Each structure stands twice: as C-alpha cells, then as structure tokens.
Amino acid sequence: MQIGFIERKGHVLTRPTLKCLSQVASINPTLGCIHQCAYCYARGYSIYPGDGKVFVYGNMPEKLKKELISRRKLPVYVFFSPTCDVLQPIPQVLKVTYELMRILLEYGVGINLLTKGRIPAKFLQLFGQYKELLHIQIGITTLNRYIQRKMEPYAATPQERIRNIKQLCAIGITPEVKLDPLIPGVTDTQSNLTALFKTLQEFGVISTGINYLFLRPQIKKNLCKALGKTPFLPKILEHYQNAKSIHLLAEQSRVVALDVAYRKRAYEQITALASDFGIYAYVCGCKNPDITEEPLCGINWGQHFKKTSEQKHLF
C-alpha cells in the first residue's frame, strides 16, 4: 500500500456530476481508495492512481477555511464523497476528513456522508454535537461476509456497518441505508434482503435508496478478477446478456444496465419487501432515467437539511 500527500490546486468545494446533487457541493479528500470495491466506477477514471495507491490532499482543510470565508453564500450541505470513501482505515485520510468535517460543521454547513467504512469513535463524538446537521448513509447490500469480502475486499464488514448504525442511533442519528449496487442473482434475492431488512428494522431504519449494478468495461474486468473462481460471476453475466446501454443523468455518460423490465419488476418487489419491515425504498432517476426522472436522492437529502437551514444553495 502506498500512501502519500499531494496538494489540492483547485477549489475544495466542487460541483458533483450527479444530477441529484447538482445544486450542492462535494468534497473528495483523496485520490484513490483502499476499499477496492469490484463495482467501483472511479477505478476506471483516467486520474485513478491505481489499486494500492491513495494520495491525500493534505492542504484541503486550510483551503476550505479560506474558501468559506471568501464566499458570499455557503452551501446548505456538502456531500462526502463522489469518488472515494472518506472513512478509509488510513490515519492520514481520517485526520484530513475529520478536520474538513469539523470546519464545515462549525460554519453551520450540513454534511451528507455516504460510507462503507467503519466510523471511528472520534467522529461519533463530533457527530453527536452537530446531529441536526448530519445526514448519514451506510452502504450495505448483504449480511453475508463471504459475498461482501469478494465484492468489497477492504471495506468494513457487514457486522461493522451494522455496528455503525447501532452507534449512530445511540447518539440520536438514524442513518439511511444505500442498497447500491445490488447484484442480480446475488444480493437481490428475497432471502438476502429479508435478513438485511429484518436487522435494519431492529434499529429503526426507515429509508433506503436502491440501485442495480452498471457494467462499464473496467467494472466488468474487475468483477471477472474478483469473482472469477466463484459461482457468482456466471450468474451475474447471464443477467446482463439482455442488458441495454442507457444514458446516465448522473455523469452524462453511457453505461450498460440491466433490462428495464427486469429492474422495474425487481424494484417493485424490493420496495414491497422493504415496506413489510416499515422501510421506505426509493429509486433515484439520476441512475435510472428510463424508469423515473425524479432525482429522489437529492430530494430526500435536501428535505433533511431544509428542516435545519435557510441558507441558499452554493451553485
């Protein structure tokens, strides 16, 4: 593993490519991610430094302070983070991430955090002080450690993510759960999701965003490498035999998606199953433009912060 520091040249607060986040700001504290999830689209980016390499923008906290001071209007909230997990188990990453979050919260700027990492105690203490400014999403699609380890080799275990939820609830923050990406024939089965929804219900989770895996050339290559010796790979590729190329509203790019009829039917079944456990499941149009045009991720997240802030959007 190669860890290093690099200097951030441009703005710290940037405009996300996701349509549902187009009116807020995002932060990427690192270039590269240790989790090496097989389905990660960022591993196919030209600026991706390569597996096993993570470079931290060490000057970001100081630049962020200057940016906030100089701006006439602050964002309602900031999204962490489109191309990396900011809670990677790397001390240098956690230090910079903590400082960035602390600065934003002290300025009254909300934080929308999506993570598949373990939340350290220091962060939980910070979150407890500013819980009205936090919207936290835990990415998890299975409780099966074998499946998770194959798909997300260096991310937190399912048990650690459930512990995240438990600890967040203990300080008064009920997180949202992201079932993204669902893997056809592997993590979208009734038995897998029933076990997951039952556990989430126990902690009072009431909302989840759902989305299926997209196949891009690099993702397919990574999947073949990660799952080549498992029974999962043939099953997955079979589902994508009738896949279609669609234009994402998220990144102005085309991806290979499961047949729309399959996704519609599956989303309806998953939504009904989640409802049985008192959980609202939604599909966002930014990643499913052939099913809905509603950017529900942004709408749901935005409603959370509208309750606590009257600030104008940054962009």
N, C-alpha and C positions, 0 to 999 in steps of 0.2 A: 504494500500500500504506500503510495506516495502522497504526502500531504504538504502543501505549500501555501504561501501567501502571495496574492497578486493585488495590484492597485486598481480600484474602480475608476475608470476615466470619465464615464458619462454620468447621467443622473442616477440617483439611488432609486427614486420612485419612478417607475415606468408604467406605460400603458400595456395591460395584458392583451394578448391576441384573442382570448376567449370573449365571445360576444357578450356573454352574461356578466363579464367583469369589465366591459369596455369603458364604463364611466367611473371606475375607481382606480386605485394604484396597486402595483405589486412590487415585491422585492425578491430578488434571487441572491442570497448571501454567498453562494458558492458556484463554482463552475465544476460540474461533475457531482456524482452521488455514490456513496458507498453501498447503497442497498442493492444495486444492480438487478432490479426487477426485470424479468424477461419481457414484459409487455411495455416497458418504458419507452415512450416516443422520443424522449430527449437523448437517448443513447444513439439515435440516428442523426442528430444535428451535426452540422459541419464544425461547430465550435466545441462539441463534446470532447473532452481531453483524453478519453479512453478509459476502459474499465481499470479500476485500481488506482485512479488518479483523482484527487479532489483538491481544488485550489480555492482558498478562502479570500474574499475581498476584505482584507484587514482594515482598510481605511473607511469602510462603509459607515460605521457609527458616527464618526466625526463629520463626514459629508452629509449624513442625514440631518444632523443638528443644523448645519448651515442652510440646508435646503428648506427645512421647516421654518426657520427664522425669516428667510427671504421671500417666502410665498405669501401672497395676499390671502389665499384661501387654502385651507387644509382639507385633505380627503376625509370623508366620513369614516372610511376604514381602509386598511391595507391588507392585501392578500399575500400570505406566505404559503407556498411559493410555486410558481408555474413549472419550473424545470429542475427542481431538486427538493429533497426533504430537508427541512431546516433543523430537524431533531436527529440527525445522523449521530451515532455514538462516537463522535470525534471531539475531543476537548476544544480544539481551535474553532470548530464550527459552532458548538454550543455557546462558547463565550461571545462570539460576534452576534449570534442570533439573539441571545439574552439581552445584550446591550441595545440592539435595534428595537426589540420589543419594549424594553423599559423606556426608551426615549419616546416612542410613539404613544405609549400609554400615559406618560407624564404630560404629554401635549394634548391629551384627550382624544387621540385618534384611535379608533377601534381596530381590532385585529381579527382577521378571518384566517384561521390556521387549519391546514389540512396536513395530517401526518400519518405515517405508518411506522413511526419510530416510538421509542419509549420516552415518556415525558418525565424529565428529572424533577426531583423534589424542589429545587431552586425555582424552577418555572412554575410549579404548582403554587408556591408561596406568592410569586408575583401575580399570577392569575387570580388568586383569591382576593387580592387588594383591588383589582380592577374588573371584577367578573361581569359588570354591566357593559364593558367594552369588548368582551370576548365572544366570538362565535367559533367554536372548535369542532372540527370534523375528524373523525377517526376512520381511516380507510381499512376496511376488513371485509372479506368475502367468504371466509371459511374459518371454522374452528379446527380443521384438520391440519395438524402440524406437518405431516408429510407433504400434502399438497402445497401448503404455504411455503415450505422450505424450498421446494422445487421452483416455485414461481418467483419468490422474493427471498433469495438466499441470505441476505444480510439485514433484512428489515426485522422489526420486533416480532416476536412470536405472537400467535393469536392470544395466548394467555396474558402476555404483557399488554396487548392492546385492550383486552377486557379489563385489566387492572387500571389502565389509563382511564377508562370510562368510570370505573368504581371510584377512583380517586378524584376525578373531576366532579362527579355527583356529590361527593363528600364535602366539597368546598362550594357547592351551590351552582355548579355549571353542568347542565345536561347537554352533552355533545350530540351532534348529528352524526350519523354513520353514512359513509360512502361505500356502496357496493359497486366499485368501479376499479378495474373492469371485471365484469362477470365473464367466466369462461364457459362457453356452451358445452354441455355434457359433462362438465367437471364441477363447477361451483354453482351452477344454476339449477341443480337438482332439488327436488322437494325435500329430500332427507337432509341435504346440506343446509338449505336455507331455513328449514324448520328448527334445526338445532341452534342456528345462529339467532333467529328471531326470538326464540324462547329465552335465550340468555340475555339478549338486549332488553326484552320486556321486563326482566327482573330488575334492571337498573333504571327503568323509566324512560328509556329512549323512545321517542315518538316520531322521528323523522329520518328518512333515508333517501339518498339520491341513487338511482340505479342506471347503469350503462354497460353495454356489452363491449367486448374487446374489438378494436380495429386492427386489421392486419396491414401493416406497412412492410416494405421489403426488409428493413432492419429488424423489425419486431418478429417477423416470420423466421428470420435467421437466428435470432436469439432464442426463440421458442424451440426451434429444432435442436439447438445446442443444449438447452436446459432440460428438455423433456424427451430427448431422442431415445433414451433407454427406458422409458416409462410407457404404460398403456394409454396415457393421456394424449400424446401427440397425434396418433392416427385418428382418435375420436374428434379432436379439435379440428384438424384439417378436413375431415369429412364434412363437418358442419359448414365449412367455408367453400365447399365445392360450388354452391349456388350463390355465393356472395356477390355483391354488387359494389361498384365504385360510386361513392357519393361525395358531394362537395360539402365539407365541413364549414359551418358558420364560425367555428372556433378559431381556425387558423388560416382561412382562405386557402385550404389545400384539399386534395382528394385522398380518400382512404378507402380501403376495402372493408365493407361492413357486411354483417350477416343479412340475409334476405329480409326485407322489410316485413313480410308476413310472419316470419319466424319471430322477429323482435317484437312486433305488436302483440302476438299471441303470448309470448313469454312474459312481456311486461305486464300484461293483464293478469296473468296467473300469479306473478310475483307480488303485484300490488294487492291482489285478493288475499294471498297468503299472509303478507305483512299486516293487512288490516285485521286478520284474525287475532293478531297479537297486539292490536292497538297502535300499530305503527303506520304512519303515512309514507308511502313510497311514491316518488315522482320521477319523471323522465324529463330531462332538460333538452330544449331544442338546439342548443349550441352543438350538441353531439349527436342529435337525432333529428336533423332538419326535415327528413322525409316522413316524420311522424308528427312532430309539432314544431311550431315556430316560436313558441313561448320560451324565453330564456329563464326557465324556472329557478336555476341555481342562483342567478343574480337577484331575482325577485325575492326568493326565500331569505337569502342572506341579507339583502337590503332592508327587508322588513324588520329584521332583528335590530339593526342599527338605527332605523328611523325612530324606534322607541326611546333611544337614549341620546340622540344628537340632532340638532337642527342645522348642522354645517352643510355647506354646498359641496357638490362633487368637485373633485380636483380637475377633471378634464371636461 
